[in-house]
Amino acid sequence: MIDVVVVGGSLAGLATALAMAQNGQRVLVLERGGPVRDGPVGPQAATWTGGTVAQRAHSHTLTSCGVATLRTRAPHVLDLACAAGAVLLDLTAAMPPSPPGRVPGDEELVALGCRRAVVELALRHAVADLATARTRYGVSVGGVVFDRRRGRVTGVVTGGGEEIRAGLV
């Protein structure tokens, strides 16, 4: 049985899949869009028309909390994004010079600037490289399976009628 079904292979879904798989869970991501091609993230991001998010080509900023999370939990994703042209932005450079000035911890005030497609494709590649995660593309979800006796969701039903059971959805 699958431990976790993630509905949607965009930023939130992929981050969830990565975190759950890194914690030993068997993860299945269901994404209605198409798959990524093999190859480096940068060239893919420049021409990618996949995904179901209209703003994938817009500029995005991952806050310092997000950067810190990537540094500790998924440095390879940060490396992929930076190799594809994402830039680490020192947020202290924009701080006014008034007191208290720089304080301990300011070195963590770093954001990541890039197009959304860069981060999403870096996450897609990272999830694809995990032995305990897989993604099925071209699959929509039409509903959930609810166990009334246990009072919780125990799976999903795809748009094609397939029932997929999981410990967590």
N, CA, C and O atoms as a DFTB+ gen file, in Angstrom:
676 C
 N C O
     1  1       0.835      -1.179       0.000
     2  2       0.000       0.000       0.000
     3  2       0.883       1.247       0.000
     4  3       1.993       1.246       0.532
     5  1       0.370       2.280      -0.597
     6  2       1.041       3.571      -0.609
     7  2       0.814       4.233       0.735
     8  3      -0.298       4.211       1.262
     9  1       1.861       4.821       1.293
    10  2       1.715       5.523       2.563
    11  2       1.015       6.857       2.384
    12  3       0.131       7.214       3.163
    13  1       1.422       7.605       1.335
    14  2       0.911       8.959       1.133
    15  2       0.573       9.176      -0.337
    16  3       1.388       8.889      -1.213
    17  1      -0.628       9.682      -0.609
    18  2      -0.986      10.154      -1.943
    19  2      -1.010      11.671      -1.874
    20  3      -1.685      12.256      -1.027
    21  1      -0.268      12.301      -2.772
    22  2      -0.247      13.756      -2.874
    23  2      -1.012      14.132      -4.136
    24  3      -0.685      13.675      -5.231
    25  1      -2.022      14.958      -3.973
    26  2      -2.831      15.394      -5.101
    27  2      -2.269      16.725      -5.596
    28  3      -2.393      17.752      -4.928
    29  1      -1.659      16.690      -6.760
    30  2      -1.080      17.885      -7.360
    31  2       0.424      17.909      -7.250
    32  3       0.979      17.843      -6.153
    33  1       1.083      18.004      -8.388
    34  2       2.538      18.006      -8.431
    35  2       3.099      19.376      -8.719
    36  3       3.982      19.525      -9.564
    37  1       2.595      20.378      -8.024
    38  2       3.144      21.717      -8.134
    39  2       4.001      21.977      -6.895
    40  3       4.417      21.026      -6.232
    41  1       4.273      23.230      -6.569
    42  2       5.204      23.535      -5.474
    43  2       4.822      22.884      -4.145
    44  3       5.639      22.185      -3.544
    45  1       3.604      23.103      -3.685
    46  2       3.199      22.563      -2.377
    47  2       3.180      21.038      -2.389
    48  3       3.657      20.404      -1.448
    49  1       2.639      20.455      -3.434
    50  2       2.578      19.006      -3.520
    51  2       3.947      18.368      -3.595
    52  3       4.202      17.353      -2.947
    53  1       4.833      18.960      -4.387
    54  2       6.182      18.412      -4.520
    55  2       6.979      18.571      -3.238
    56  3       7.724      17.669      -2.856
    57  1       6.832      19.712      -2.567
    58  2       7.527      19.902      -1.291
    59  2       7.031      18.892      -0.264
    60  3       7.816      18.351       0.515
    61  1       5.724      18.642      -0.265
    62  2       5.155      17.646       0.641
    63  2       5.688      16.259       0.311
    64  3       6.088      15.516       1.207
    65  1       5.694      15.912      -0.958
    66  2       6.190      14.601      -1.381
    67  2       7.650      14.419      -0.985
    68  3       8.040      13.358      -0.496
    69  1       8.450      15.449      -1.197
    70  2       9.869      15.372      -0.850
    71  2      10.045      15.158       0.653
    72  3      10.817      14.296       1.073
    73  1       9.335      15.938       1.455
    74  2       9.457      15.815       2.913
    75  2       9.000      14.445       3.398
    76  3       9.669      13.829       4.227
    77  1       7.875      13.963       2.895
    78  2       7.352      12.667       3.335
    79  2       8.274      11.530       2.900
    80  3       8.532      10.613       3.679
    81  1       8.771      11.581       1.664
    82  2       9.662      10.523       1.176
    83  2      10.982      10.533       1.943
    84  3      11.542       9.472       2.220
    85  1      11.483      11.714       2.287
    86  2      12.724      11.788       3.059
    87  2      12.527      11.216       4.461
    88  3      13.498      10.842       5.120
    89  1      11.288      11.148       4.918
    90  2      10.988      10.557       6.228
    91  2      10.589       9.090       6.112
    92  3      10.020       8.520       7.043
    93  1      10.888       8.480       4.967
    94  2      10.687       7.046       4.807
    95  2       9.311       6.612       4.317
    96  3       9.029       5.416       4.254
    97  1       8.463       7.555       3.973
    98  2       7.128       7.197       3.490
    99  2       7.183       6.857       2.002
   100  3       7.984       7.425       1.259
   101  1       6.329       5.930       1.575
   102  2       6.168       5.628       0.151
   103  2       5.117       6.587      -0.385
   104  3       3.969       6.581       0.059
   105  1       5.526       7.414      -1.350
   106  2       4.702       8.530      -1.804
   107  2       4.346       8.374      -3.276
   108  3       5.180       8.007      -4.103
   109  1       3.085       8.663      -3.578
   110  2       2.609       8.731      -4.954
   111  2       2.049      10.125      -5.177
   112  3       1.129      10.553      -4.480
   113  1       2.613      10.835      -6.161
   114  2       2.115      12.149      -6.542
   115  2       1.250      11.972      -7.780
   116  3       1.671      11.351      -8.756
   117  1       0.048      12.516      -7.737
   118  2      -0.847      12.489      -8.893
   119  2      -0.906      13.901      -9.467
   120  3      -1.347      14.834      -8.795
   121  1      -0.464      14.050     -10.703
   122  2      -0.391      15.361     -11.346
   123  2      -1.139      15.314     -12.674
   124  3      -0.872      14.451     -13.510
   125  1      -2.063      16.230     -12.868
   126  2      -2.843      16.217     -14.111
   127  2      -2.067      16.743     -15.308
   128  3      -2.438      16.475     -16.451
   129  1      -0.977      17.500     -15.057
   130  2      -0.147      18.002     -16.154
   131  2       0.810      16.940     -16.657
   132  3       0.792      15.793     -16.210
   133  1       1.648      17.351     -17.602
   134  2       2.582      16.420     -18.223
   135  2       3.898      16.302     -17.483
   136  3       4.191      17.098     -16.591
   137  1       4.696      15.301     -17.855
   138  2       5.985      15.059     -17.190
   139  2       7.051      16.055     -17.634
   140  3       6.891      16.768     -18.625
   141  1       8.141      16.084     -16.873
   142  2       9.292      16.896     -17.255
   143  2      10.193      16.055     -18.147
   144  3      10.179      14.824     -18.108
   145  1      10.962      16.753     -18.939
   146  2      11.933      16.059     -19.780
   147  2      13.202      15.825     -18.981
   148  3      13.428      16.466     -17.955
   149  1      14.017      14.915     -19.450
   150  2      15.336      14.729     -18.849
   151  2      16.207      15.928     -19.207
   152  3      16.001      16.584     -20.228
   153  1      17.174      16.195     -18.354
   154  2      18.111      17.266     -18.640
   155  2      18.108      18.329     -17.563
   156  3      17.308      18.276     -16.629
   157  1      19.006      19.298     -17.692
   158  2      19.159      20.341     -16.682
   159  2      17.910      21.205     -16.534
   160  3      17.147      21.393     -17.482
   161  1      17.720      21.724     -15.327
   162  2      16.537      22.531     -15.002
   163  2      16.512      23.832     -15.798
   164  3      15.462      24.213     -16.316
   165  1      17.650      24.522     -15.904
   166  2      17.694      25.836     -16.546
   167  2      17.100      25.870     -17.942
   168  3      16.176      26.647     -18.186
   169  1      17.595      25.055     -18.873
   170  2      17.022      25.068     -20.220
   171  2      15.548      24.648     -20.239
   172  3      14.771      25.155     -21.048
   173  1      15.164      23.728     -19.356
   174  2      13.762      23.316     -19.293
   175  2      12.874      24.462     -18.840
   176  3      11.801      24.683     -19.401
   177  1      13.325      25.194     -17.822
   178  2      12.521      26.286     -17.278
   179  2      12.272      27.376     -18.304
   180  3      11.227      28.026     -18.287
   181  1      13.229      27.576     -19.198
   182  2      13.104      28.624     -20.202
   183  2      12.013      28.322     -21.227
   184  3      11.430      29.239     -21.805
   185  1      11.740      27.043     -21.448
   186  2      10.786      26.671     -22.496
   187  2       9.623      25.831     -21.990
   188  3       8.776      25.418     -22.782
   189  1       9.565      25.571     -20.694
   190  2       8.578      24.648     -20.148
   191  2       7.167      25.179     -20.307
   192  3       6.859      26.300     -19.903
   193  1       6.323      24.365     -20.897
   194  2       4.903      24.715     -21.029
   195  2       4.044      23.756     -20.234
   196  3       2.817      23.846     -20.261
   197  1       4.691      22.826     -19.517
   198  2       3.965      21.857     -18.704
   199  2       3.433      22.478     -17.440
   200  3       3.563      23.680     -17.208
   201  1       2.845      21.656     -16.649
   202  2       2.287      22.148     -15.398
   203  2       0.921      22.768     -15.608
   204  3       0.509      23.033     -16.737
   205  1       0.248      22.990     -14.540
   206  2      -1.112      23.506     -14.622
   207  2      -1.243      24.871     -13.963
   208  3      -2.353      25.336     -13.707
   209  1      -0.115      25.511     -13.690
   210  2      -0.112      26.804     -13.025
   211  2       0.236      27.881     -14.047
   212  3       1.315      27.863     -14.640
   213  1      -0.678      28.807     -14.245
   214  2      -0.472      29.843     -15.266
   215  2       0.725      30.732     -14.968
   216  3       1.373      31.213     -15.897
   217  1       1.033      30.963     -13.701
   218  2       2.116      31.892     -13.352
   219  2       3.484      31.227     -13.282
   220  3       4.387      31.774     -12.649
   221  1       3.670      30.077     -13.902
   222  2       4.948      29.375     -13.821
   223  2       6.103      30.183     -14.400
   224  3       7.251      29.959     -14.014
   225  1       5.837      31.123     -15.321
   226  2       6.912      31.928     -15.906
   227  2       7.143      33.234     -15.147
   228  3       8.102      33.951     -15.432
   229  1       6.279      33.547     -14.190
   230  2       6.430      34.800     -13.436
   231  2       7.606      34.709     -12.475
   232  3       8.036      33.624     -12.085
   233  1       8.110      35.876     -12.108
   234  2       9.173      35.900     -11.105
   235  2       8.583      35.537      -9.746
   236  3       7.447      35.886      -9.426
   237  1       9.376      34.837      -8.968
   238  2       8.972      34.425      -7.629
   239  2      10.133      34.646      -6.669
   240  3      11.298      34.639      -7.065
   241  1       9.795      34.838      -5.421
   242  2      10.812      34.960      -4.385
   243  2      10.473      33.976      -3.285
   244  3       9.378      34.007      -2.724
   245  1      11.402      33.120      -2.986
   246  2      11.268      32.213      -1.859
   247  2      11.864      32.931      -0.656
   248  3      13.024      33.343      -0.687
   249  1      11.086      33.079       0.388
   250  2      11.527      33.850       1.548
   251  2      12.694      33.180       2.273
   252  3      13.073      32.048       1.973
   253  1      13.248      33.914       3.232
   254  2      14.396      33.399       3.978
   255  2      14.052      32.125       4.736
   256  3      14.910      31.257       4.897
   257  1      12.821      31.995       5.203
   258  2      12.412      30.749       5.870
   259  2      12.460      29.581       4.881
   260  3      12.911      28.489       5.226
   261  1      11.999      29.814       3.665
   262  2      12.058      28.779       2.638
   263  2      13.475      28.412       2.266
   264  3      13.791      27.237       2.080
   265  1      14.332      29.414       2.156
   266  2      15.747      29.159       1.842
   267  2      16.385      28.360       2.974
   268  3      17.124      27.409       2.717
   269  1      16.112      28.732       4.217
   270  2      16.679      28.005       5.362
   271  2      16.207      26.557       5.367
   272  3      16.978      25.650       5.679
   273  1      14.948      26.342       5.023
   274  2      14.414      24.976       4.962
   275  2      15.117      24.176       3.878
   276  3      15.492      23.025       4.102
   277  1      15.299      24.772       2.708
   278  2      16.023      24.070       1.645
   279  2      17.466      23.786       2.056
   280  3      17.983      22.701       1.788
   281  1      18.105      24.734       2.693
   282  2      19.497      24.523       3.115
   283  2      19.628      23.337       4.062
   284  3      20.598      22.583       3.982
   285  1      18.657      23.167       4.959
   286  2      18.763      22.085       5.942
   287  2      18.128      20.786       5.482
   288  3      18.639      19.714       5.805
   289  1      17.025      20.848       4.732
   290  2      16.286      19.642       4.374
   291  2      16.513      19.154       2.949
   292  3      16.392      17.961       2.669
   293  1      16.845      20.084       2.043
   294  2      16.978      19.703       0.633
   295  2      17.988      20.598      -0.080
   296  3      17.631      21.306      -1.022
   297  1      19.247      20.571       0.360
   298  2      20.243      21.445      -0.279
   299  2      20.417      21.159      -1.770
   300  3      20.789      22.048      -2.536
   301  1      20.151      19.927      -2.177
   302  2      20.269      19.588      -3.599
   303  2      19.237      20.344      -4.436
   304  3      19.506      20.661      -5.595
   305  1      18.067      20.637      -3.878
   306  2      17.053      21.413      -4.604
   307  2      17.534      22.854      -4.763
   308  3      17.395      23.445      -5.834
   309  1      18.093      23.408      -3.708
   310  2      18.646      24.760      -3.779
   311  2      19.786      24.809      -4.794
   312  3      19.889      25.761      -5.567
   313  1      20.639      23.788      -4.796
   314  2      21.742      23.728      -5.755
   315  2      21.220      23.664      -7.194
   316  3      21.743      24.347      -8.074
   317  1      20.190      22.844      -7.433
   318  2      19.600      22.749      -8.774
   319  2      19.041      24.087      -9.219
   320  3      19.246      24.504     -10.359
   321  1      18.330      24.766      -8.317
   322  2      17.734      26.060      -8.649
   323  2      18.824      27.092      -8.959
   324  3      18.719      27.830      -9.938
   325  1      19.861      27.143      -8.131
   326  2      20.943      28.107      -8.356
   327  2      21.700      27.801      -9.644
   328  3      22.094      28.718     -10.366
   329  1      21.905      26.532      -9.933
   330  2      22.571      26.149     -11.178
   331  2      21.741      26.545     -12.394
   332  3      22.280      26.734     -13.484
   333  1      20.425      26.670     -12.205
   334  2      19.525      27.044     -13.293
   335  2      19.328      28.553     -13.385
   336  3      18.541      29.030     -14.202
   337  1      20.042      29.307     -12.548
   338  2      19.973      30.756     -12.650
   339  2      19.301      31.467     -11.497
   340  3      19.265      32.698     -11.479
   341  1      18.763      30.728     -10.526
   342  2      18.179      31.381      -9.353
   343  2      19.292      32.112      -8.602
   344  3      20.447      31.685      -8.618
   345  1      18.937      33.207      -7.950
   346  2      19.916      34.042      -7.271
   347  2      19.548      34.168      -5.799
   348  3      18.394      34.423      -5.456
   349  1      20.549      33.984      -4.926
   350  2      20.349      34.239      -3.507
   351  2      20.466      35.738      -3.272
   352  3      21.460      36.358      -3.649
   353  1      19.443      36.317      -2.646
   354  2      19.373      37.760      -2.436
   355  2      19.607      38.080      -0.963
   356  3      18.863      37.619      -0.098
   357  1      20.635      38.864      -0.682
   358  2      20.943      39.273       0.679
   359  2      19.968      40.377       1.075
   360  3      20.109      41.517       0.633
   361  1      18.986      40.049       1.900
   362  2      17.953      41.013       2.271
   363  2      18.475      42.108       3.188
   364  3      17.846      43.160       3.305
   365  1      19.606      41.886       3.839
   366  2      20.154      42.928       4.710
   367  2      20.690      44.105       3.893
   368  3      20.863      45.200       4.429
   369  1      20.949      43.894       2.619
   370  2      21.446      44.980       1.772
   371  2      20.404      46.086       1.629
   372  3      20.754      47.229       1.336
   373  1      19.133      45.762       1.832
   374  2      18.057      46.745       1.705
   375  2      17.648      47.337       3.048
   376  3      16.761      48.189       3.105
   377  1      18.284      46.895       4.123
   378  2      17.929      47.413       5.450
   379  2      18.457      48.832       5.635
   380  3      19.564      49.140       5.195
   381  1      17.673      49.702       6.284
   382  2      18.184      51.047       6.566
   383  2      19.328      50.971       7.575
   384  3      19.389      50.035       8.372
   385  1      20.227      51.940       7.544
   386  2      21.383      51.896       8.427
   387  2      21.099      52.296       9.874
   388  3      22.017      52.369      10.691
   389  1      19.843      52.554      10.188
   390  2      19.512      52.995      11.546
   391  2      19.677      51.858      12.549
   392  3      19.704      50.688      12.168
   393  1      19.789      52.207      13.846
   394  2      19.948      51.193      14.895
   395  2      18.791      50.211      14.854
   396  3      17.686      50.626      14.503
   397  1      18.964      48.945      15.187
   398  2      20.148      48.424      15.848
   399  2      21.238      47.988      14.886
   400  3      22.238      47.414      15.316
   401  1      21.071      48.246      13.593
   402  2      22.077      47.764      12.654
   403  2      21.962      46.253      12.516
   404  3      20.909      45.679      12.791
   405  1      23.022      45.625      12.100
   406  2      22.996      44.166      11.941
   407  2      23.037      43.496      13.311
   408  3      23.730      43.941      14.227
   409  1      22.280      42.426      13.418
   410  2      22.231      41.652      14.655
   411  2      22.503      40.187      14.331
   412  3      22.360      39.768      13.182
   413  1      22.893      39.406      15.337
   414  2      23.130      37.972      15.078
   415  2      21.884      37.328      14.449
   416  3      20.757      37.564      14.885
   417  1      22.111      36.535      13.445
   418  2      21.029      35.875      12.726
   419  2      20.707      36.544      11.407
   420  3      20.026      35.958      10.565
   421  1      21.193      37.775      11.211
   422  2      20.913      38.474       9.951
   423  2      21.460      37.727       8.738
   424  3      20.950      37.879       7.628
   425  1      22.494      36.924       8.952
   426  2      23.055      36.173       7.818
   427  2      22.039      35.201       7.220
   428  3      22.216      34.727       6.098
   429  1      20.988      34.910       7.962
   430  2      19.922      34.032       7.466
   431  2      18.861      34.785       6.667
   432  3      17.958      34.168       6.103
   433  1      18.964      36.105       6.614
   434  2      17.993      36.912       5.867
   435  2      18.365      36.918       4.385
   436  3      18.857      37.908       3.843
   437  1      18.111      35.777       3.757
   438  2      18.452      35.559       2.359
   439  2      17.222      34.987       1.670
   440  3      16.609      34.039       2.161
   441  1      16.868      35.564       0.541
   442  2      15.753      35.048      -0.248
   443  2      16.302      34.434      -1.532
   444  3      17.466      34.630      -1.880
   445  1      15.454      33.695      -2.222
   446  2      15.830      33.099      -3.504
   447  2      14.966      33.740      -4.577
   448  3      13.738      33.670      -4.513
   449  1      15.593      34.358      -5.552
   450  2      14.860      34.995      -6.639
   451  2      15.021      34.220      -7.926
   452  3      16.137      33.894      -8.330
   453  1      13.891      33.922      -8.578
   454  2      13.917      33.198      -9.855
   455  2      12.503      33.152     -10.422
   456  3      11.582      33.740      -9.855
   457  1      12.338      32.476     -11.505
   458  2      10.994      32.203     -12.026
   459  2      10.449      30.981     -11.289
   460  3      11.205      30.107     -10.866
   461  1       9.145      30.936     -11.146
   462  2       8.509      29.815     -10.446
   463  2       8.901      28.487     -11.083
   464  3       9.113      27.503     -10.373
   465  1       9.000      28.443     -12.392
   466  2       9.318      27.194     -13.092
   467  2      10.647      26.608     -12.628
   468  3      10.802      25.387     -12.591
   469  1      11.606      27.457     -12.276
   470  2      12.914      26.971     -11.831
   471  2      12.766      26.167     -10.544
   472  3      13.280      25.053     -10.441
   473  1      12.060      26.737      -9.559
   474  2      11.889      26.026      -8.291
   475  2      11.042      24.776      -8.486
   476  3      11.369      23.718      -7.949
   477  1       9.962      24.883      -9.244
   478  2       9.091      23.731      -9.445
   479  2       9.818      22.599     -10.165
   480  3       9.695      21.437      -9.776
   481  1      10.567      22.925     -11.204
   482  2      11.303      21.882     -11.918
   483  2      12.416      21.283     -11.070
   484  3      12.678      20.084     -11.161
   485  1      13.076      22.094     -10.248
   486  2      14.090      21.551      -9.336
   487  2      13.449      20.563      -8.366
   488  3      14.011      19.502      -8.092
   489  1      12.280      20.909      -7.851
   490  2      11.561      19.981      -6.960
   491  2      11.127      18.724      -7.703
   492  3      11.234      17.620      -7.169
   493  1      10.635      18.885      -8.937
   494  2      10.231      17.700      -9.716
   495  2      11.398      16.747      -9.914
   496  3      11.252      15.535      -9.754
   497  1      12.551      17.293     -10.261
   498  2      13.739      16.448     -10.450
   499  2      14.135      15.768      -9.140
   500  3      14.472      14.584      -9.131
   501  1      14.096      16.504      -8.049
   502  2      14.479      15.932      -6.749
   503  2      13.532      14.802      -6.348
   504  3      13.983      13.766      -5.860
   505  1      12.238      14.986      -6.546
   506  2      11.267      13.938      -6.211
   507  2      11.454      12.732      -7.126
   508  3      11.357      11.589      -6.679
   509  1      11.717      12.981      -8.393
   510  2      11.918      11.876      -9.343
   511  2      13.131      11.025      -8.992
   512  3      13.185       9.843      -9.333
   513  1      14.098      11.621      -8.316
   514  2      15.323      10.894      -7.945
   515  2      15.160      10.044      -6.686
   516  3      16.058       9.274      -6.346
   517  1      14.036      10.172      -5.996
   518  2      13.832       9.427      -4.751
   519  2      13.292       8.027      -5.031
   520  3      12.377       7.853      -5.836
   521  1      13.864       7.044      -4.366
   522  2      13.413       5.659      -4.542
   523  2      12.028       5.424      -3.954
   524  3      11.313       4.527      -4.402
   525  1      11.639       6.218      -2.956
   526  2      10.356       5.990      -2.275
   527  2       9.246       6.901      -2.773
   528  3       8.186       6.980      -2.153
   529  1       9.476       7.591      -3.886
   530  2       8.439       8.469      -4.441
   531  2       8.323       8.241      -5.935
   532  3       9.306       7.975      -6.627
   533  1       7.103       8.353      -6.406
   534  2       6.902       8.327      -7.850
   535  2       5.758       9.261      -8.193
   536  3       4.911       9.575      -7.357
   537  1       5.756       9.698      -9.447
   538  2       4.732      10.624      -9.913
   539  2       4.034      10.017     -11.115
   540  3       4.670       9.492     -12.029
   541  1       2.729      10.098     -11.095
   542  2       1.932       9.702     -12.254
   543  2       1.375      10.971     -12.877
   544  3       0.651      11.730     -12.232
   545  1       1.723      11.190     -14.139
   546  2       1.299      12.391     -14.861
   547  2       0.041      12.109     -15.665
   548  3      -0.259      10.965     -16.004
   549  1      -0.687      13.181     -15.962
   550  2      -1.916      13.055     -16.747
   551  2      -3.050      12.431     -15.951
   552  3      -3.979      11.871     -16.532
   553  1      -2.986      12.522     -14.631
   554  2      -3.995      11.914     -13.761
   555  2      -4.693      13.014     -12.961
   556  3      -4.052      13.740     -12.201
   557  1      -5.986      13.129     -13.136
   558  2      -6.755      14.060     -12.316
   559  2      -7.420      13.280     -11.189
   560  3      -7.610      12.067     -11.283
   561  1      -7.767      13.986     -10.135
   562  2      -8.458      13.360      -9.008
   563  2      -9.880      13.883      -8.985
   564  3     -10.119      15.091      -8.975
   565  1     -10.825      12.943      -8.976
   566  2     -12.233      13.315      -9.009
   567  2     -12.910      13.292      -7.656
   568  3     -14.010      13.824      -7.506
   569  1     -12.266      12.678      -6.659
   570  2     -12.889      12.609      -5.342
   571  2     -11.998      11.884      -4.358
   572  3     -10.900      11.435      -4.688
   573  1     -12.498      11.783      -3.150
   574  2     -11.762      11.087      -2.097
   575  2     -12.560       9.878      -1.636
   576  3     -13.773       9.802      -1.834
   577  1     -11.861       8.939      -1.021
   578  2     -12.486       7.783      -0.393
   579  2     -12.556       8.106       1.097
   580  3     -11.536       8.373       1.733
   581  1     -13.756       8.080       1.639
   582  2     -13.935       8.414       3.048
   583  2     -14.432       7.181       3.789
   584  3     -15.458       6.601       3.434
   585  1     -13.697       6.788       4.818
   586  2     -14.074       5.657       5.664
   587  2     -14.918       6.205       6.818
   588  3     -14.381       6.784       7.763
   589  1     -16.226       6.024       6.739
   590  2     -17.130       6.569       7.759
   591  2     -16.873       5.947       9.136
   592  3     -16.964       6.624      10.160
   593  1     -16.557       4.678       9.144
   594  2     -16.308       4.001      10.423
   595  2     -15.111       4.609      11.150
   596  3     -15.143       4.799      12.366
   597  1     -14.046       4.914      10.386
   598  2     -12.847       5.488      10.984
   599  2     -12.877       7.016      11.005
   600  3     -12.056       7.653      11.666
   601  1     -13.831       7.597      10.276
   602  2     -13.983       9.041      10.253
   603  2     -12.847       9.781       9.583
   604  3     -12.463      10.866      10.019
   605  1     -12.296       9.187       8.501
   606  2     -11.185       9.857       7.825
   607  2     -11.079       9.433       6.366
   608  3     -11.635       8.421       5.940
   609  1     -10.344      10.249       5.622
   610  2     -10.079       9.963       4.215
   611  2      -9.020       8.865       4.134
   612  3      -7.998       8.922       4.817
   613  1      -9.279       7.866       3.289
   614  2      -8.355       6.735       3.161
   615  2      -7.867       6.518       1.728
   616  3      -7.222       5.513       1.430
   617  1      -8.178       7.461       0.851
   618  2      -7.726       7.324      -0.523
   619  2      -8.361       8.353      -1.429
   620  3      -9.071       9.255      -0.985
   621  1      -8.087       8.193      -2.715
   622  2      -8.654       9.080      -3.725
   623  2      -9.249       8.257      -4.851
   624  3      -8.942       7.076      -5.013
   625  1     -10.099       8.901      -5.620
   626  2     -10.638       8.302      -6.834
   627  2     -10.200       9.210      -7.978
   628  3     -10.483      10.408      -7.970
   629  1      -9.515       8.642      -8.952
   630  2      -9.039       9.439     -10.082
   631  2     -10.214       9.798     -10.985
   632  3     -11.303       9.233     -10.882
   633  1      -9.957      10.754     -11.870
   634  2     -10.969      11.141     -12.844
   635  2     -11.383       9.978     -13.722
   636  3     -12.483       9.979     -14.274
   637  1     -10.515       8.984     -13.861
   638  2     -10.820       7.795     -14.649
   639  2     -11.507       6.696     -13.857
   640  3     -11.799       5.629     -14.397
   641  1     -11.771       6.952     -12.563
   642  2     -12.489       5.991     -11.733
   643  2     -11.624       5.032     -10.932
   644  3     -12.156       4.193     -10.205
   645  1     -10.314       5.131     -11.044
   646  2      -9.431       4.255     -10.283
   647  2      -9.403       4.690      -8.823
   648  3      -9.277       5.878      -8.524
   649  1      -9.519       3.731      -7.921
   650  2      -9.441       4.021      -6.492
   651  2      -8.027       3.714      -6.014
   652  3      -7.502       2.622      -6.234
   653  1      -7.420       4.703      -5.355
   654  2      -6.068       4.531      -4.842
   655  2      -6.126       4.741      -3.341
   656  3      -6.450       5.831      -2.869
   657  1      -5.809       3.687      -2.591
   658  2      -5.837       3.758      -1.130
   659  2      -4.488       4.209      -0.599
   660  3      -3.445       3.918      -1.183
   661  1      -4.526       4.918       0.511
   662  2      -3.288       5.389       1.142
   663  2      -3.549       5.662       2.615
   664  3      -4.687       5.893       3.026
   665  1      -2.490       5.633       3.395
   666  2      -2.602       5.947       4.809
   667  2      -2.862       7.419       5.051
   668  3      -3.455       7.793       6.063
   669  1      -2.414       8.268       4.112
   670  2      -2.572       9.707       4.246
   671  2      -2.778      10.309       2.866
   672  3      -2.103       9.925       1.911
   673  1      -3.703      11.245       2.758
   674  2      -3.953      11.938       1.486
   675  2      -3.719      13.410       1.722
   676  3      -3.865      14.213       0.800
